Amino acid sequence: MFRSTDGYCGHAGAALLSRRLAMALGFFSPHAAMADEVPENSHVAKLVQRAKIANAAFIRGDMTGWLSIASPIAEDFTLMQPFGGPPSRGFDVSSGHLKELARYFRNGEATLEVAQTYATADMVVLVMIERQHIEVGGLPDQEWSLRVTQVYQRRGNDWQYVHRHADPLVRNIGLERAAALARG
């Protein structure tokens, strides 16, 4: 796995090594970039902006707005939720499901920090931290920041949203707590 901030190498050195290794192996184009290096007019920058606006709508509970911005969502979309469990496949865009999501996720505010982007002609990967607070599932408002990876694939003329992985491990929890989570 390629990382730009693994805590073991210097940030700049790891990012440079990550990009060089990815390019040498042919996985990603020279468009692999840190957030501050993304050209404003690139398809990567447009997808970053799309993610920012869509995720802000979602965290507010504006699911209709979120869907209009996040779409097109691929039929084979996979989601690895921050609550754990197996990945889900597909996404239910019915009005009933969107209303249920709007009741579950409410009154949030979010900012998005892009840690790294990778791009090929037909795929973009965004590695991000969503800094947010929100009311989730009836719990009072709290910080609910997530580490997120979102993947987009060009299919025809569209950049379809094909994968999201989110987890709440923004802060280092250490080996013992991680082991306890892994045990269930």
TIVO-2410 file (N, C-alpha, C; in nm, 3 decimals):
# residues 184
REC num residu      c1      c2      c3 atome chaine
REC   1      M   0.086  -0.118   0.000     N      A
REC   1      M   0.000   0.000   0.000    CA      A
REC   1      M   0.089   0.123   0.000     C      A
REC   2      F   0.053   0.221  -0.076     N      A
REC   2      F   0.131   0.343  -0.086    CA      A
REC   2      F   0.077   0.444   0.014     C      A
REC   3      R   0.165   0.501   0.093     N      A
REC   3      R   0.125   0.599   0.192    CA      A
REC   3      R   0.214   0.720   0.181     C      A
REC   4      S   0.155   0.834   0.209     N      A
REC   4      S   0.236   0.955   0.209    CA      A
REC   4      S   0.266   1.001   0.351     C      A
REC   5      T   0.190   0.956   0.447     N      A
REC   5      T   0.210   1.001   0.585    CA      A
REC   5      T   0.197   0.880   0.677     C      A
REC   6      D   0.300   0.797   0.680     N      A
REC   6      D   0.289   0.676   0.760    CA      A
REC   6      D   0.350   0.690   0.898     C      A
REC   7      G   0.408   0.804   0.926     N      A
REC   7      G   0.464   0.825   1.059    CA      A
REC   7      G   0.603   0.766   1.076     C      A
REC   8      Y   0.652   0.691   0.979     N      A
REC   8      Y   0.782   0.628   0.991    CA      A
REC   8      Y   0.886   0.699   0.906     C      A
REC   9      C   0.845   0.753   0.793     N      A
REC   9      C   0.934   0.830   0.707    CA      A
REC   9      C   0.890   0.975   0.718     C      A
REC  10      G   0.976   1.065   0.679     N      A
REC  10      G   0.934   1.203   0.674    CA      A
REC  10      G   0.821   1.219   0.574     C      A
REC  11      H   0.730   1.311   0.600     N      A
REC  11      H   0.612   1.332   0.516    CA      A
REC  11      H   0.652   1.357   0.371     C      A
REC  12      A   0.740   1.453   0.347     N      A
REC  12      A   0.777   1.487   0.209    CA      A
REC  12      A   0.850   1.371   0.142     C      A
REC  13      G   0.939   1.306   0.214     N      A
REC  13      G   1.012   1.192   0.158    CA      A
REC  13      G   0.921   1.076   0.126     C      A
REC  14      A   0.827   1.049   0.212     N      A
REC  14      A   0.733   0.939   0.189    CA      A
REC  14      A   0.643   0.969   0.071     C      A
REC  15      A   0.599   1.095   0.060     N      A
REC  15      A   0.512   1.132  -0.052    CA      A
REC  15      A   0.586   1.119  -0.184     C      A
REC  16      L   0.710   1.166  -0.187     N      A
REC  16      L   0.790   1.155  -0.309    CA      A
REC  16      L   0.816   1.010  -0.344     C      A
REC  17      L   0.855   0.930  -0.245     N      A
REC  17      L   0.878   0.787  -0.268    CA      A
REC  17      L   0.752   0.719  -0.316     C      A
REC  18      S   0.639   0.753  -0.256     N      A
REC  18      S   0.511   0.694  -0.293    CA      A
REC  18      S   0.478   0.723  -0.439     C      A
REC  19      R   0.494   0.849  -0.481     N      A
REC  19      R   0.464   0.886  -0.620    CA      A
REC  19      R   0.561   0.818  -0.716     C      A
REC  20      R   0.689   0.819  -0.683     N      A
REC  20      R   0.788   0.757  -0.772    CA      A
REC  20      R   0.764   0.607  -0.785     C      A
REC  21      L   0.737   0.542  -0.674     N      A
REC  21      L   0.712   0.398  -0.678    CA      A
REC  21      L   0.586   0.367  -0.757     C      A
REC  22      A   0.480   0.444  -0.735     N      A
REC  22      A   0.356   0.421  -0.809    CA      A
REC  22      A   0.376   0.440  -0.959     C      A
REC  23      M   0.450   0.544  -0.995     N      A
REC  23      M   0.474   0.568  -1.138    CA      A
REC  23      M   0.564   0.459  -1.197     C      A
REC  24      A   0.667   0.420  -1.123     N      A
REC  24      A   0.759   0.317  -1.172    CA      A
REC  24      A   0.687   0.184  -1.194     C      A
REC  25      L   0.593   0.154  -1.108     N      A
REC  25      L   0.519   0.029  -1.121    CA      A
REC  25      L   0.405   0.040  -1.221     C      A
REC  26      G   0.380   0.161  -1.270     N      A
REC  26      G   0.277   0.181  -1.371    CA      A
REC  26      G   0.135   0.184  -1.315     C      A
REC  27      F   0.121   0.195  -1.183     N      A
REC  27      F  -0.014   0.196  -1.125    CA      A
REC  27      F  -0.084   0.329  -1.148     C      A
REC  28      F  -0.010   0.438  -1.137     N      A
REC  28      F  -0.071   0.569  -1.145    CA      A
REC  28      F   0.014   0.658  -1.233     C      A
REC  29      S  -0.050   0.756  -1.288     N      A
REC  29      S   0.017   0.851  -1.376    CA      A
REC  29      S   0.093   0.953  -1.293     C      A
REC  30      P   0.166   1.041  -1.359     N      A
REC  30      P   0.232   1.149  -1.287    CA      A
REC  30      P   0.134   1.243  -1.220     C      A
REC  31      H   0.003   1.219  -1.235     N      A
REC  31      H  -0.096   1.304  -1.171    CA      A
REC  31      H  -0.115   1.273  -1.024     C      A
REC  32      A  -0.042   1.172  -0.969     N      A
REC  32      A  -0.050   1.147  -0.826    CA      A
REC  32      A   0.003   1.272  -0.757     C      A
REC  33      A  -0.073   1.325  -0.664     N      A
REC  33      A  -0.035   1.453  -0.608    CA      A
REC  33      A  -0.089   1.471  -0.468     C      A
REC  34      M  -0.018   1.553  -0.394     N      A
REC  34      M  -0.071   1.600  -0.266    CA      A
REC  34      M  -0.180   1.701  -0.299     C      A
REC  35      A  -0.267   1.728  -0.204     N      A
REC  35      A  -0.383   1.815  -0.229    CA      A
REC  35      A  -0.340   1.952  -0.279     C      A
REC  36      D  -0.233   2.009  -0.224     N      A
REC  36      D  -0.192   2.142  -0.265    CA      A
REC  36      D  -0.124   2.143  -0.401     C      A
REC  37      E  -0.104   2.025  -0.462     N      A
REC  37      E  -0.040   2.016  -0.592    CA      A
REC  37      E  -0.139   1.987  -0.704     C      A
REC  38      V  -0.268   1.972  -0.672     N      A
REC  38      V  -0.368   1.936  -0.773    CA      A
REC  38      V  -0.399   2.059  -0.858     C      A
REC  39      P  -0.380   2.049  -0.992     N      A
REC  39      P  -0.415   2.163  -1.077    CA      A
REC  39      P  -0.565   2.193  -1.066     C      A
REC  40      E  -0.600   2.322  -1.055     N      A
REC  40      E  -0.738   2.360  -1.031    CA      A
REC  40      E  -0.833   2.317  -1.142     C      A
REC  41      N  -0.785   2.306  -1.265     N      A
REC  41      N  -0.874   2.274  -1.376    CA      A
REC  41      N  -0.875   2.126  -1.411     C      A
REC  42      S  -0.809   2.043  -1.333     N      A
REC  42      S  -0.801   1.901  -1.364    CA      A
REC  42      S  -0.927   1.827  -1.322     C      A
REC  43      H  -0.948   1.709  -1.381     N      A
REC  43      H  -1.062   1.626  -1.339    CA      A
REC  43      H  -1.047   1.585  -1.194     C      A
REC  44      V  -0.924   1.575  -1.145     N      A
REC  44      V  -0.902   1.541  -1.004    CA      A
REC  44      V  -0.954   1.654  -0.915     C      A
REC  45      A  -0.921   1.776  -0.949     N      A
REC  45      A  -0.968   1.891  -0.870    CA      A
REC  45      A  -1.120   1.899  -0.871     C      A
REC  46      K  -1.180   1.869  -0.986     N      A
REC  46      K  -1.327   1.872  -0.994    CA      A
REC  46      K  -1.388   1.764  -0.906     C      A
REC  47      L  -1.324   1.647  -0.900     N      A
REC  47      L  -1.376   1.540  -0.813    CA      A
REC  47      L  -1.354   1.573  -0.665     C      A
REC  48      V  -1.244   1.640  -0.632     N      A
REC  48      V  -1.222   1.685  -0.494    CA      A
REC  48      V  -1.333   1.783  -0.455     C      A
REC  49      Q  -1.363   1.877  -0.542     N      A
REC  49      Q  -1.469   1.975  -0.513    CA      A
REC  49      Q  -1.603   1.904  -0.500     C      A
REC  50      R  -1.629   1.810  -0.588     N      A
REC  50      R  -1.753   1.731  -0.582    CA      A
REC  50      R  -1.764   1.660  -0.448     C      A
REC  51      A  -1.654   1.598  -0.403     N      A
REC  51      A  -1.654   1.528  -0.275    CA      A
REC  51      A  -1.680   1.625  -0.159     C      A
REC  52      K  -1.617   1.742  -0.163     N      A
REC  52      K  -1.636   1.841  -0.056    CA      A
REC  52      K  -1.782   1.881  -0.044     C      A
REC  53      I  -1.843   1.916  -0.156     N      A
REC  53      I  -1.981   1.964  -0.155    CA      A
REC  53      I  -2.077   1.850  -0.118     C      A
REC  54      A  -2.056   1.733  -0.178     N      A
REC  54      A  -2.145   1.618  -0.150    CA      A
REC  54      A  -2.135   1.576  -0.004     C      A
REC  55      N  -2.014   1.565   0.049     N      A
REC  55      N  -1.999   1.520   0.187    CA      A
REC  55      N  -2.056   1.621   0.286     C      A
REC  56      A  -2.044   1.749   0.254     N      A
REC  56      A  -2.104   1.852   0.341    CA      A
REC  56      A  -2.256   1.840   0.342     C      A
REC  57      A  -2.316   1.813   0.226     N      A
REC  57      A  -2.461   1.794   0.219    CA      A
REC  57      A  -2.503   1.671   0.299     C      A
REC  58      F  -2.429   1.562   0.285     N      A
REC  58      F  -2.461   1.437   0.356    CA      A
REC  58      F  -2.460   1.459   0.507     C      A
REC  59      I  -2.358   1.523   0.556     N      A
REC  59      I  -2.341   1.541   0.700    CA      A
REC  59      I  -2.447   1.635   0.758     C      A
REC  60      R  -2.506   1.720   0.673     N      A
REC  60      R  -2.617   1.805   0.716    CA      A
REC  60      R  -2.750   1.730   0.714     C      A
REC  61      G  -2.751   1.612   0.652     N      A
REC  61      G  -2.875   1.537   0.638    CA      A
REC  61      G  -2.950   1.572   0.512     C      A
REC  62      D  -2.888   1.644   0.421     N      A
REC  62      D  -2.949   1.683   0.294    CA      A
REC  62      D  -2.919   1.574   0.191     C      A
REC  63      M  -2.993   1.464   0.200     N      A
REC  63      M  -2.965   1.348   0.116    CA      A
REC  63      M  -3.003   1.370  -0.030     C      A
REC  64      T  -3.106   1.448  -0.055     N      A
REC  64      T  -3.142   1.478  -0.194    CA      A
REC  64      T  -3.031   1.560  -0.259     C      A
REC  65      G  -2.981   1.659  -0.187     N      A
REC  65      G  -2.869   1.740  -0.236    CA      A
REC  65      G  -2.744   1.655  -0.253     C      A
REC  66      W  -2.717   1.570  -0.154     N      A
REC  66      W  -2.601   1.481  -0.162    CA      A
REC  66      W  -2.609   1.394  -0.287     C      A
REC  67      L  -2.723   1.331  -0.310     N      A
REC  67      L  -2.738   1.241  -0.424    CA      A
REC  67      L  -2.720   1.315  -0.556     C      A
REC  68      S  -2.773   1.436  -0.565     N      A
REC  68      S  -2.759   1.511  -0.691    CA      A
REC  68      S  -2.614   1.547  -0.719     C      A
REC  69      I  -2.533   1.565  -0.615     N      A
REC  69      I  -2.393   1.600  -0.633    CA      A
REC  69      I  -2.306   1.475  -0.645     C      A
REC  70      A  -2.331   1.374  -0.563     N      A
REC  70      A  -2.249   1.252  -0.562    CA      A
REC  70      A  -2.269   1.168  -0.687     C      A
REC  71      S  -2.384   1.180  -0.752     N      A
REC  71      S  -2.415   1.099  -0.870    CA      A
REC  71      S  -2.329   1.141  -0.988     C      A
REC  72      P  -2.303   1.049  -1.077     N      A
REC  72      P  -2.359   0.915  -1.079    CA      A
REC  72      P  -2.285   0.820  -0.984     C      A
REC  73      I  -2.364   0.741  -0.915     N      A
REC  73      I  -2.311   0.637  -0.828    CA      A
REC  73      I  -2.321   0.506  -0.906     C      A
REC  74      A  -2.210   0.435  -0.915     N      A
REC  74      A  -2.205   0.312  -0.994    CA      A
REC  74      A  -2.299   0.206  -0.937     C      A
REC  75      E  -2.355   0.125  -1.025     N      A
REC  75      E  -2.440   0.014  -0.981    CA      A
REC  75      E  -2.362  -0.082  -0.893     C      A
REC  76      D  -2.231  -0.096  -0.918     N      A
REC  76      D  -2.148  -0.187  -0.840    CA      A
REC  76      D  -2.072  -0.114  -0.728     C      A
REC  77      F  -2.124   0.001  -0.686     N      A
REC  77      F  -2.066   0.080  -0.577    CA      A
REC  77      F  -2.046  -0.007  -0.453     C      A
REC  78      T  -1.930   0.009  -0.387     N      A
REC  78      T  -1.906  -0.059  -0.260    CA      A
REC  78      T  -1.885   0.045  -0.151     C      A
REC  79      L  -1.935   0.012  -0.032     N      A
REC  79      L  -1.923   0.101   0.083    CA      A
REC  79      L  -1.872   0.021   0.202     C      A
REC  80      M  -1.765   0.071   0.262     N      A
REC  80      M  -1.714   0.017   0.388    CA      A
REC  80      M  -1.741   0.125   0.492     C      A
REC  81      Q  -1.850   0.103   0.568     N      A
REC  81      Q  -1.900   0.203   0.662    CA      A
REC  81      Q  -1.807   0.219   0.782     C      A
REC  82      P  -1.810   0.337   0.844     N      A
REC  82      P  -1.726   0.361   0.962    CA      A
REC  82      P  -1.770   0.279   1.083     C      A
REC  83      F  -1.886   0.215   1.076     N      A
REC  83      F  -1.935   0.134   1.187    CA      A
REC  83      F  -1.884  -0.010   1.178     C      A
REC  84      G  -1.811  -0.042   1.073     N      A
REC  84      G  -1.759  -0.176   1.054    CA      A
REC  84      G  -1.856  -0.265   0.979     C      A
REC  85      G  -1.826  -0.392   0.981     N      A
REC  85      G  -1.909  -0.489   0.910    CA      A
REC  85      G  -1.862  -0.510   0.768     C      A
REC  86      P  -1.928  -0.601   0.700     N      A
REC  86      P  -1.887  -0.631   0.562    CA      A
REC  86      P  -1.920  -0.515   0.469     C      A
REC  87      P  -1.849  -0.505   0.357     N      A
REC  87      P  -1.883  -0.401   0.260    CA      A
REC  87      P  -2.023  -0.422   0.204     C      A
REC  88      S  -2.093  -0.313   0.181     N      A
REC  88      S  -2.222  -0.322   0.113    CA      A
REC  88      S  -2.197  -0.300  -0.036     C      A
REC  89      R  -2.288  -0.352  -0.116     N      A
REC  89      R  -2.276  -0.340  -0.261    CA      A
REC  89      R  -2.400  -0.272  -0.317     C      A
REC  90      G  -2.378  -0.181  -0.409     N      A
REC  90      G  -2.488  -0.104  -0.464    CA      A
REC  90      G  -2.530   0.005  -0.367     C      A
REC  91      F  -2.619   0.093  -0.413     N      A
REC  91      F  -2.669   0.197  -0.325    CA      A
REC  91      F  -2.816   0.220  -0.354     C      A
REC  92      D  -2.896   0.212  -0.251     N      A
REC  92      D  -3.041   0.230  -0.262    CA      A
REC  92      D  -3.071   0.379  -0.269     C      A
REC  93      V  -3.115   0.426  -0.386     N      A
REC  93      V  -3.144   0.568  -0.405    CA      A
REC  93      V  -3.293   0.599  -0.390     C      A
REC  94      S  -3.368   0.505  -0.335     N      A
REC  94      S  -3.512   0.528  -0.317    CA      A
REC  94      S  -3.535   0.643  -0.220     C      A
REC  95      S  -3.649   0.711  -0.236     N      A
REC  95      S  -3.680   0.823  -0.147    CA      A
REC  95      S  -3.693   0.777  -0.002     C      A
REC  96      G  -3.745   0.655   0.019     N      A
REC  96      G  -3.756   0.602   0.156    CA      A
REC  96      G  -3.621   0.586   0.223     C      A
REC  97      H  -3.524   0.533   0.150     N      A
REC  97      H  -3.390   0.515   0.206    CA      A
REC  97      H  -3.323   0.650   0.230     C      A
REC  98      L  -3.340   0.744   0.138     N      A
REC  98      L  -3.281   0.877   0.157    CA      A
REC  98      L  -3.342   0.947   0.279     C      A
REC  99      K  -3.472   0.931   0.301     N      A
REC  99      K  -3.536   0.989   0.419    CA      A
REC  99      K  -3.481   0.925   0.547     C      A
REC 100      E  -3.460   0.794   0.544     N      A
REC 100      E  -3.404   0.724   0.661    CA      A
REC 100      E  -3.264   0.776   0.691     C      A
REC 101      L  -3.182   0.794   0.589     N      A
REC 101      L  -3.047   0.849   0.609    CA      A
REC 101      L  -3.054   0.991   0.664     C      A
REC 102      A  -3.148   1.071   0.614     N      A
REC 102      A  -3.161   1.209   0.659    CA      A
REC 102      A  -3.200   1.215   0.807     C      A
REC 103      R  -3.276   1.119   0.855     N      A
REC 103      R  -3.311   1.114   0.998    CA      A
REC 103      R  -3.192   1.067   1.081     C      A
REC 104      Y  -3.108   0.983   1.025     N      A
REC 104      Y  -2.996   0.923   1.098    CA      A
REC 104      Y  -2.877   1.019   1.109     C      A
REC 105      F  -2.849   1.093   1.002     N      A
REC 105      F  -2.737   1.188   1.000    CA      A
REC 105      F  -2.795   1.328   0.994     C      A
REC 106      R  -2.769   1.408   1.100     N      A
REC 106      R  -2.835   1.537   1.111    CA      A
REC 106      R  -2.743   1.647   1.161     C      A
REC 107      N  -2.768   1.767   1.111     N      A
REC 107      N  -2.711   1.891   1.165    CA      A
REC 107      N  -2.559   1.892   1.174     C      A
REC 108      G  -2.494   1.834   1.078     N      A
REC 108      G  -2.348   1.830   1.082    CA      A
REC 108      G  -2.284   1.941   1.002     C      A
REC 109      E  -2.160   1.966   1.036     N      A
REC 109      E  -2.074   2.057   0.961    CA      A
REC 109      E  -1.943   1.986   0.939     C      A
REC 110      A  -1.887   2.004   0.819     N      A
REC 110      A  -1.766   1.930   0.785    CA      A
REC 110      A  -1.671   2.014   0.703     C      A
REC 111      T  -1.544   1.985   0.720     N      A
REC 111      T  -1.441   2.033   0.628    CA      A
REC 111      T  -1.366   1.910   0.580     C      A
REC 112      L  -1.307   1.922   0.465     N      A
REC 112      L  -1.239   1.809   0.403    CA      A
REC 112      L  -1.093   1.843   0.385     C      A
REC 113      E  -1.006   1.755   0.435     N      A
REC 113      E  -0.863   1.770   0.414    CA      A
REC 113      E  -0.819   1.658   0.320     C      A
REC 114      V  -0.768   1.696   0.205     N      A
REC 114      V  -0.722   1.596   0.110    CA      A
REC 114      V  -0.575   1.568   0.141     C      A
REC 115      A  -0.546   1.444   0.178     N      A
REC 115      A  -0.409   1.405   0.211    CA      A
REC 115      A  -0.330   1.365   0.087     C      A
REC 116      Q  -0.398   1.302  -0.009     N      A
REC 116      Q  -0.330   1.251  -0.128    CA      A
REC 116      Q  -0.432   1.223  -0.235     C      A
REC 117      T  -0.392   1.239  -0.360     N      A
REC 117      T  -0.475   1.197  -0.473    CA      A
REC 117      T  -0.390   1.112  -0.564     C      A
REC 118      Y  -0.456   1.020  -0.632     N      A
REC 118      Y  -0.392   0.938  -0.736    CA      A
REC 118      Y  -0.485   0.937  -0.855     C      A
REC 119      A  -0.428   0.940  -0.976     N      A
REC 119      A  -0.513   0.943  -1.094    CA      A
REC 119      A  -0.452   0.866  -1.209     C      A
REC 120      T  -0.537   0.797  -1.283     N      A
REC 120      T  -0.503   0.743  -1.413    CA      A
REC 120      T  -0.602   0.808  -1.510     C      A
REC 121      A  -0.597   0.769  -1.635     N      A
REC 121      A  -0.691   0.825  -1.731    CA      A
REC 121      A  -0.835   0.790  -1.696     C      A
REC 122      D  -0.855   0.676  -1.628     N      A
REC 122      D  -0.990   0.628  -1.601    CA      A
REC 122      D  -1.023   0.606  -1.454     C      A
REC 123      M  -0.933   0.642  -1.362     N      A
REC 123      M  -0.960   0.621  -1.220    CA      A
REC 123      M  -0.894   0.730  -1.138     C      A
REC 124      V  -0.967   0.775  -1.033     N      A
REC 124      V  -0.915   0.873  -0.938    CA      A
REC 124      V  -0.941   0.821  -0.798     C      A
REC 125      V  -0.838   0.829  -0.715     N      A
REC 125      V  -0.848   0.790  -0.574    CA      A
REC 125      V  -0.820   0.915  -0.490     C      A
REC 126      L  -0.912   0.945  -0.398     N      A
REC 126      L  -0.896   1.057  -0.306    CA      A
REC 126      L  -0.877   1.001  -0.166     C      A
REC 127      V  -0.770   1.040  -0.100     N      A
REC 127      V  -0.742   0.999   0.038    CA      A
REC 127      V  -0.759   1.124   0.123     C      A
REC 128      M  -0.855   1.118   0.218     N      A
REC 128      M  -0.897   1.240   0.285    CA      A
REC 128      M  -0.923   1.218   0.434     C      A
REC 129      I  -0.927   1.329   0.504     N      A
REC 129      I  -0.977   1.333   0.642    CA      A
REC 129      I  -1.100   1.424   0.638     C      A
REC 130      E  -1.214   1.372   0.683     N      A
REC 130      E  -1.334   1.454   0.698    CA      A
REC 130      E  -1.337   1.499   0.843     C      A
REC 131      R  -1.313   1.627   0.867     N      A
REC 131      R  -1.321   1.684   1.003    CA      A
REC 131      R  -1.464   1.733   1.019     C      A
REC 132      Q  -1.536   1.674   1.112     N      A
REC 132      Q  -1.677   1.707   1.121    CA      A
REC 132      Q  -1.731   1.684   1.261     C      A
REC 133      H  -1.844   1.747   1.285     N      A
REC 133      H  -1.924   1.715   1.403    CA      A
REC 133      H  -2.066   1.701   1.355     C      A
REC 134      I  -2.141   1.615   1.424     N      A
REC 134      I  -2.271   1.577   1.371    CA      A
REC 134      I  -2.352   1.506   1.479     C      A
REC 135      E  -2.483   1.503   1.460     N      A
REC 135      E  -2.572   1.416   1.538    CA      A
REC 135      E  -2.593   1.290   1.455     C      A
REC 136      V  -2.554   1.176   1.508     N      A
REC 136      V  -2.566   1.049   1.436    CA      A
REC 136      V  -2.655   0.954   1.516     C      A
REC 137      G  -2.755   0.899   1.450     N      A
REC 137      G  -2.838   0.795   1.511    CA      A
REC 137      G  -2.902   0.834   1.643     C      A
REC 138      G  -2.935   0.961   1.660     N      A
REC 138      G  -2.998   1.006   1.783    CA      A
REC 138      G  -2.901   1.044   1.894     C      A
REC 139      L  -2.770   1.025   1.872     N      A
REC 139      L  -2.671   1.069   1.970    CA      A
REC 139      L  -2.656   1.219   1.964     C      A
REC 140      P  -2.618   1.283   2.075     N      A
REC 140      P  -2.597   1.428   2.071    CA      A
REC 140      P  -2.482   1.463   1.979     C      A
REC 141      D  -2.480   1.589   1.938     N      A
REC 141      D  -2.374   1.640   1.851    CA      A
REC 141      D  -2.238   1.607   1.912     C      A
REC 142      Q  -2.148   1.555   1.829     N      A
REC 142      Q  -2.012   1.525   1.874    CA      A
REC 142      Q  -1.919   1.530   1.755     C      A
REC 143      E  -1.789   1.534   1.786     N      A
REC 143      E  -1.691   1.522   1.679    CA      A
REC 143      E  -1.705   1.382   1.620     C      A
REC 144      W  -1.704   1.377   1.487     N      A
REC 144      W  -1.719   1.249   1.418    CA      A
REC 144      W  -1.628   1.249   1.295     C      A
REC 145      S  -1.501   1.280   1.316     N      A
REC 145      S  -1.409   1.287   1.204    CA      A
REC 145      S  -1.375   1.147   1.154     C      A
REC 146      L  -1.351   1.137   1.023     N      A
REC 146      L  -1.328   1.009   0.959    CA      A
REC 146      L  -1.208   1.014   0.867     C      A
REC 147      R  -1.139   0.901   0.856     N      A
REC 147      R  -1.040   0.880   0.750    CA      A
REC 147      R  -1.118   0.819   0.634     C      A
REC 148      V  -1.102   0.876   0.516     N      A
REC 148      V  -1.186   0.836   0.404    CA      A
REC 148      V  -1.102   0.814   0.278     C      A
REC 149      T  -1.137   0.710   0.206     N      A
REC 149      T  -1.086   0.689   0.071    CA      A
REC 149      T  -1.206   0.679  -0.021     C      A
REC 150      Q  -1.208   0.762  -0.125     N      A
REC 150      Q  -1.315   0.757  -0.225    CA      A
REC 150      Q  -1.252   0.730  -0.360     C      A
REC 151      V  -1.317   0.644  -0.438     N      A
REC 151      V  -1.266   0.606  -0.569    CA      A
REC 151      V  -1.371   0.639  -0.674     C      A
REC 152      Y  -1.325   0.699  -0.783     N      A
REC 152      Y  -1.409   0.734  -0.897    CA      A
REC 152      Y  -1.352   0.667  -1.021     C      A
REC 153      Q  -1.439   0.620  -1.107     N      A
REC 153      Q  -1.396   0.556  -1.230    CA      A
REC 153      Q  -1.467   0.622  -1.348     C      A
REC 154      R  -1.390   0.651  -1.452     N      A
REC 154      R  -1.451   0.707  -1.573    CA      A
REC 154      R  -1.520   0.594  -1.647     C      A
REC 155      R  -1.648   0.612  -1.668     N      A
REC 155      R  -1.728   0.517  -1.745    CA      A
REC 155      R  -1.803   0.599  -1.848     C      A
REC 156      G  -1.761   0.588  -1.974     N      A
REC 156      G  -1.816   0.675  -2.077    CA      A
REC 156      G  -1.769   0.817  -2.051     C      A
REC 157      N  -1.862   0.910  -2.047     N      A
REC 157      N  -1.829   1.050  -2.021    CA      A
REC 157      N  -1.842   1.088  -1.874     C      A
REC 158      D  -1.884   0.995  -1.790     N      A
REC 158      D  -1.909   1.023  -1.648    CA      A
REC 158      D  -1.797   0.971  -1.560     C      A
REC 159      W  -1.773   1.043  -1.449     N      A
REC 159      W  -1.690   0.993  -1.342    CA      A
REC 159      W  -1.785   0.935  -1.237     C      A
REC 160      Q  -1.796   0.803  -1.235     N      A
REC 160      Q  -1.887   0.737  -1.142    CA      A
REC 160      Q  -1.817   0.712  -1.009     C      A
REC 161      Y  -1.894   0.731  -0.905     N      A
REC 161      Y  -1.850   0.707  -0.767    CA      A
REC 161      Y  -1.861   0.556  -0.747     C      A
REC 162      V  -1.745   0.488  -0.729     N      A
REC 162      V  -1.747   0.342  -0.725    CA      A
REC 162      V  -1.714   0.283  -0.588     C      A
REC 163      H  -1.649   0.360  -0.499     N      A
REC 163      H  -1.611   0.302  -0.369    CA      A
REC 163      H  -1.588   0.411  -0.266     C      A
REC 164      R  -1.627   0.380  -0.142     N      A
REC 164      R  -1.597   0.466  -0.026    CA      A
REC 164      R  -1.562   0.377   0.091     C      A
REC 165      H  -1.452   0.410   0.155     N      A
REC 165      H  -1.414   0.344   0.279    CA      A
REC 165      H  -1.394   0.455   0.382     C      A
REC 166      A  -1.461   0.442   0.495     N      A
REC 166      A  -1.450   0.543   0.601    CA      A
REC 166      A  -1.433   0.473   0.735     C      A
REC 167      D  -1.345   0.529   0.818     N      A
REC 167      D  -1.332   0.476   0.954    CA      A
REC 167      D  -1.303   0.591   1.049     C      A
REC 168      P  -1.337   0.573   1.177     N      A
REC 168      P  -1.320   0.681   1.275    CA      A
REC 168      P  -1.183   0.684   1.341     C      A
REC 169      L  -1.084   0.620   1.284     N      A
REC 169      L  -0.953   0.610   1.348    CA      A
REC 169      L  -0.860   0.725   1.313     C      A
REC 170      V  -0.912   0.847   1.318     N      A
REC 170      V  -0.834   0.966   1.287    CA      A
REC 170      V  -0.721   0.982   1.389     C      A
REC 171      R  -0.750   0.953   1.515     N      A
REC 171      R  -0.647   0.959   1.620    CA      A
REC 171      R  -0.585   0.821   1.637     C      A
REC 172      N  -0.459   0.820   1.669     N      A
REC 172      N  -0.390   0.694   1.694    CA      A
REC 172      N  -0.450   0.629   1.819     C      A
REC 173      I  -0.495   0.505   1.806     N      A
REC 173      I  -0.556   0.438   1.921    CA      A
REC 173      I  -0.461   0.336   1.985     C      A
REC 174      G  -0.346   0.312   1.926     N      A
REC 174      G  -0.250   0.221   1.984    CA      A
REC 174      G  -0.282   0.075   1.957     C      A
REC 175      L  -0.184  -0.007   1.981     N      A
REC 175      L  -0.193  -0.149   1.951    CA      A
REC 175      L  -0.299  -0.221   2.033     C      A
REC 176      E  -0.306  -0.195   2.163     N      A
REC 176      E  -0.400  -0.269   2.248    CA      A
REC 176      E  -0.545  -0.243   2.210     C      A
REC 177      R  -0.580  -0.114   2.189     N      A
REC 177      R  -0.718  -0.084   2.149    CA      A
REC 177      R  -0.749  -0.138   2.011     C      A
REC 178      A  -0.651  -0.130   1.919     N      A
REC 178      A  -0.671  -0.184   1.785    CA      A
REC 178      A  -0.693  -0.336   1.792     C      A
REC 179      A  -0.615  -0.402   1.876     N      A
REC 179      A  -0.630  -0.547   1.892    CA      A
REC 179      A  -0.767  -0.581   1.951     C      A
REC 180      A  -0.813  -0.500   2.047     N      A
REC 180      A  -0.944  -0.524   2.106    CA      A
REC 180      A  -1.054  -0.507   2.001     C      A
REC 181      L  -1.042  -0.406   1.916     N      A
REC 181      L  -1.139  -0.387   1.808    CA      A
REC 181      L  -1.136  -0.505   1.711     C      A
REC 182      A  -1.016  -0.551   1.679     N      A
REC 182      A  -1.002  -0.663   1.585    CA      A
REC 182      A  -1.065  -0.792   1.642     C      A
REC 183      R  -1.056  -0.808   1.773     N      A
REC 183      R  -1.116  -0.927   1.837    CA      A
REC 183      R  -1.268  -0.920   1.840     C      A
REC 184      G  -1.321  -0.798   1.832     N      A
REC 184      G  -1.468  -0.782   1.836    CA      A
REC 184      G  -1.514  -0.757   1.969     C      A
***
